């Protein structure tokens, strides 16, 4: 198949979950013999080449503004894609529903991954929230299929709009490997730090994690990985902590990110808005004991392997408990990796996307039999 992916910042990933998802999906589809093009934004794609691991890269400009960056770029990508021979186009982000409609006008088969309930994010003003709500309502009408990455989000679309979506979760790799030399440049030692990963925006609750950790009795450190280009005041407030055990690493990707995940003592997840959160799935796949903010979406991912909390005080208590019980941590690590192998393996996720794309085309293919088996498993 000839496949295009748009609506993201670009690959290789250097920002967020959609970018990591696009990199994993695109490169694995190429390995299966498909032709894949990924669109990116000029100020995010740093590679001088226009190919990455067999994936063709198209880099276009945009307006660097909190409210226009994604939508303007995706419209440019849609117009560029009009004249290209793509058979299937995957659009990421519900905000790009109108662009999906443009592509459908010229006969492209279009799927849109809407992510979570984006209008609940505190970073958007009333106009941004309204736009996201309208886009979510329009997405099922403008694309051939809507993809959700969590059962909770799929249920929302059915109950709110009467729309059946395809639920295909986010993926992760499964491996835990000690690497003392790899994490020391970040000021930490293996098994001697607690890890938090997220964009530093209010609904991801880094402030709650800091508040809890400041009252934990331990010599371990809290390493905060992430940043936010449009939340500078919030980030500055976080960095005013006087606790010398709290370290800020900024954005970290690739092998360094893998090393930090694989060598943490435990991982804290505090995000309250969205579907399947990539960092949580990755933390589990990399063998972490996970302490998780208690929301339906987070429980869906972590299940019985998560340690749940609702407040900063509860998180403080849970952290104190796991710090005092290394054997419990080891047991939960093994169970977390087993859960990812069963539910969130990347090859399994790519199977689902490949099968869906075959179905959209309705084309005969030597892999159609296996594709049908996967689609039967995924359900309507």
C-alpha positions in Angstrom: 0.0 0.0 0.0 1.0 3.7 -0.4 0.3 5.3 2.9 0.7 8.8 4.3 0.7 10.0 7.9 0.0 13.6 8.7 -1.1 15.8 11.6 2.1 15.4 13.7 5.3 17.4 14.2 7.5 14.8 12.3 9.8 11.9 12.7 12.2 10.9 14.2 10.2 11.6 17.4 11.4 14.6 19.4 8.3 15.9 21.1 5.4 13.7 22.1 3.3 10.5 21.8 1.9 11.1 18.3 5.4 11.5 17.0 6.6 8.3 18.6 3.5 6.5 17.4 4.1 7.7 13.8 7.7 6.7 13.9 6.9 3.2 15.1 4.0 2.6 12.8 5.7 4.1 9.7 9.0 2.2 10.0 7.3 -1.1 10.8 5.0 -0.7 7.8 8.0 0.0 5.6 9.6 -3.2 6.9 6.5 -5.1 5.7 6.9 -3.8 2.2 4.6 -0.7 2.2 5.5 2.7 0.9 5.0 5.2 3.7 5.3 9.0 3.7 5.3 11.1 7.0 4.7 14.8 6.9 6.5 17.0 9.4 7.0 20.6 10.4 10.0 22.6 9.4 11.0 23.7 12.9 10.7 20.2 14.3 12.3 17.9 11.7 16.1 18.3 12.1 17.3 15.6 9.7 18.9 17.1 6.6 17.9 14.0 4.6 14.3 13.5 3.4 14.2 9.8 4.3 14.3 8.1 7.7 14.7 4.3 7.9 12.9 3.8 4.6 10.1 6.3 5.3 9.8 9.3 3.0 9.7 12.6 4.8 7.8 15.7 3.5 8.6 18.8 5.5 6.4 21.8 5.2 6.1 25.2 7.1 3.5 26.3 9.5 2.7 29.2 11.9 4.5 28.7 15.2 1.6 29.5 17.5 -0.1 27.5 20.2 -3.5 27.7 18.4 -2.4 27.5 14.8 0.7 25.3 14.6 -1.1 21.9 14.2 -4.1 23.0 12.1 -2.3 25.2 9.6 0.4 22.6 9.0 -2.1 19.8 8.5 -4.1 21.9 6.0 -0.9 22.5 4.0 -0.1 18.7 4.2 -3.7 17.9 3.0 -3.3 20.2 -0.1 0.1 18.7 -0.8 -1.3 15.2 -0.5 -4.2 15.9 -2.9 -2.0 15.3 -5.9 0.0 12.4 -4.6 -0.9 8.7 -5.2 -1.5 7.8 -1.6 -4.1 5.1 -1.2 -4.6 5.5 2.5 -4.0 8.5 4.7 -3.9 8.4 8.5 -4.6 11.8 10.1 -3.6 12.3 13.7 -5.4 14.5 16.2 -9.1 15.3 16.3 -8.3 19.0 15.6 -7.5 17.9 12.0 -10.9 16.6 11.1 -11.5 19.3 8.5 -8.3 18.4 6.7 -9.5 14.8 6.7 -12.6 15.9 4.9 -10.6 17.7 2.3 -8.7 14.5 1.5 -11.8 12.5 1.3 -13.2 14.9 -1.3 -10.5 13.8 -3.8 -11.2 10.1 -3.2 -8.5 9.3 -0.6 -9.3 6.6 2.0 -8.9 8.5 5.3 -8.6 7.3 8.9 -8.3 9.7 11.8 -6.8 8.9 15.2 -8.6 11.3 17.5 -6.5 10.7 20.6 -8.3 11.7 23.9 -10.8 14.3 24.9 -8.5 17.2 24.1 -11.0 20.0 25.0 -10.6 19.0 28.7 -7.0 20.3 28.7 -6.5 23.4 30.7 -4.1 24.9 28.2 -7.0 25.8 25.8 -9.1 28.8 26.1 -12.9 28.7 25.4 -12.4 29.0 21.6 -9.9 26.2 21.5 -12.1 23.9 23.6 -15.1 24.7 21.3 -13.0 24.0 18.2 -12.0 20.6 19.6 -15.6 19.7 20.5 -16.8 20.6 17.0 -13.9 18.7 15.4 -14.7 15.6 17.5 -18.3 15.7 16.3 -17.3 16.2 12.7 -14.5 13.5 12.6 -16.9 10.5 12.0 -18.6 12.4 9.2 -15.5 13.5 7.4 -13.2 10.5 7.7 -14.0 6.9 6.6 -13.1 5.6 10.1 -12.3 7.1 13.5 -9.6 5.4 15.6 -9.6 5.7 19.4 -6.7 4.3 21.5 -8.7 3.5 24.6 -12.0 1.7 25.4 -13.0 4.7 27.6 -12.7 7.0 24.6 -14.4 4.6 22.3 -17.3 4.4 24.8 -17.5 8.2 24.9 -17.9 8.5 21.1 -20.6 5.9 21.1 -22.5 7.4 24.0 -22.1 11.0 22.9 -22.3 10.8 19.1 -23.7 7.3 18.5 -20.5 6.5 16.5 -18.7 3.2 16.4 -14.9 3.8 16.4 -12.0 1.3 16.0 -10.1 0.9 19.2 -6.4 0.4 18.5 -4.2 1.0 21.5 -0.7 2.6 21.7 2.3 0.2 21.6 5.5 -0.2 23.6 8.6 -2.3 23.5 9.4 -4.8 26.3 12.9 -4.8 27.7 14.8 -3.8 30.9 18.5 -3.4 30.8 20.8 -1.9 33.4 23.0 0.9 32.1 24.8 2.9 34.8 26.9 4.9 32.4 23.9 5.9 30.3 21.9 7.6 33.1 24.8 9.2 35.1 24.9 12.2 32.7 21.4 13.1 34.0 22.7 13.2 37.6 21.2 9.9 38.8 22.3 6.3 39.5 20.4 3.2 38.4 17.6 2.2 40.8 18.2 5.4 42.8 15.7 7.7 41.2 11.9 8.0 40.7 10.9 8.9 37.1 8.2 11.2 35.9 7.7 11.8 32.1 5.2 14.2 30.5 4.7 17.5 28.8 4.8 20.0 31.7 1.3 21.3 31.4 -1.2 21.7 34.3 -3.4 18.7 33.5 -0.4 16.5 33.6 0.0 17.4 37.3 3.8 17.7 37.7 3.1 20.1 40.5 1.2 17.3 42.4 4.1 14.9 42.0 6.6 17.5 43.2 4.4 18.4 46.2 4.2 14.7 47.1 7.9 14.0 46.7 9.0 17.0 48.7 7.5 15.2 51.8 8.9 11.8 51.0 11.7 10.6 53.3 14.4 9.2 50.9 17.8 9.9 49.5 16.6 9.0 46.1 16.0 11.7 43.5 13.0 12.6 41.4 13.9 13.0 37.7 11.4 15.0 35.7 11.6 14.5 32.0 9.6 16.8 29.7 9.0 20.5 28.9 6.3 22.6 27.3 6.9 25.3 24.7 3.6 27.1 25.5 3.5 26.8 29.3 6.6 28.7 30.3 5.0 30.3 33.4 3.9 26.9 34.7 7.3 25.3 34.0 9.1 28.2 35.8 6.8 27.7 38.8 7.7 24.0 38.9 11.4 24.8 38.9 11.1 27.0 41.9 11.2 24.0 44.2 13.9 24.2 46.8 14.3 20.4 47.0 17.8 19.6 45.7 16.6 16.0 45.1 14.4 17.1 42.2 16.0 17.3 38.8 14.7 18.6 35.5 16.0 16.9 32.4 13.9 18.6 29.7 12.8 16.7 26.6 14.6 13.4 26.2 14.1 11.0 23.3 15.7 7.9 21.7 18.2 5.8 23.5 18.6 8.2 26.4 14.9 8.1 27.1 15.0 4.3 26.9 17.9 4.2 29.4 16.1 6.5 31.9 13.0 4.4 31.7 14.8 1.1 32.1 16.9 2.1 35.1 14.4 3.9 37.3 13.3 2.5 40.7 9.7 3.3 39.9 7.6 5.5 37.6 5.0 8.1 38.6 2.2 8.8 36.1 -0.1 11.8 36.9 -1.8 12.7 33.6 -5.6 13.2 34.0 -6.7 13.9 30.4 -6.4 11.7 27.3 -6.7 8.1 26.2 -3.9 5.7 26.3 -0.9 7.7 27.5 2.3 6.7 25.7 4.7 7.3 28.6 2.7 5.0 30.9 2.6 2.1 28.4 6.4 2.6 27.8 7.2 2.7 31.5 5.4 -0.6 31.9 7.1 -2.1 28.9 10.5 -1.0 30.2 9.9 -2.8 33.4 8.8 -0.1 35.9 6.6 -0.4 38.9 4.0 2.3 38.1 2.3 4.7 40.5 -0.8 6.0 38.6 -3.3 8.8 39.0 -6.6 7.0 39.4 -8.7 7.8 36.3 -10.7 5.4 34.1 -8.2 5.7 31.2 -5.2 5.1 33.4 -6.8 2.1 35.0 -7.6 0.6 31.6 -3.9 0.7 30.8 -2.3 -0.3 34.1 -5.0 -2.7 35.3 -4.0 -4.8 38.3 -0.3 -3.9 38.0 -0.8 -0.2 38.9 -0.5 1.4 42.4 -3.2 4.1 42.4 -3.6 7.4 44.1 -5.9 10.5 43.9 -4.2 13.2 45.9 -0.6 14.4 46.7 -0.9 13.0 50.2 -1.9 9.6 48.8 1.0 9.7 46.3 3.4 10.5 49.2 2.1 7.5 51.1 2.3 5.1 48.1 5.9 6.3 47.3 6.9 5.7 50.9 5.5 2.2 50.8 7.2 1.2 47.6 10.5 2.7 48.7 10.3 0.4 51.8 9.4 -2.7 49.8 11.9 -3.5 47.0 10.5 -7.0 46.5 7.1 -5.7 45.8 8.6 -3.4 43.2 10.3 -6.3 41.5 7.1 -8.3 41.4 5.1 -5.4 39.9 7.8 -4.8 37.3 7.5 -8.3 35.9 3.7 -8.1 35.9 3.8 -4.8 34.1 6.1 -6.2 31.3 3.8 -9.2 31.0 0.8 -6.9 30.5 2.5 -5.0 27.8 3.5 -8.2 26.0 -0.1 -9.3 26.0 -1.9 -6.0 25.1 0.5 -3.3 23.8 3.2 -5.0 21.7 4.1 -2.8 18.8 4.0 -5.5 16.2 0.5 -6.4 17.4 -0.6 -2.8 17.1 0.8 -2.5 13.6 -1.1 -5.7 12.7 -4.3 -3.9 13.6 -3.5 -0.8 11.6 -2.4 -2.8 8.5 -5.6 -4.8 8.7 -7.7 -1.7 8.9 -5.9 -0.1 5.9 -6.5 -3.2 3.9 -10.2 -3.1 4.8 -10.5 0.5 3.8 -9.1 -0.3 0.4 -11.1 -3.5 0.0 -8.2 -4.8 -2.1 -7.2 -8.4 -2.5 -3.8 -9.1 -1.0 -1.8 -12.1 0.1 -2.1 -10.9 3.7 -5.8 -10.4 3.6 -6.6 -13.6 5.5 -4.4 -12.6 8.4 -5.8 -9.1 8.2 -9.3 -10.4 8.5 -8.4 -12.5 11.6 -6.9 -9.4 13.2 -10.0 -7.3 12.4 -12.2 -10.0 13.9 -10.2 -9.7 17.0 -10.3 -5.9 17.1 -14.1 -5.9 16.6 -16.1 -3.1 15.0 
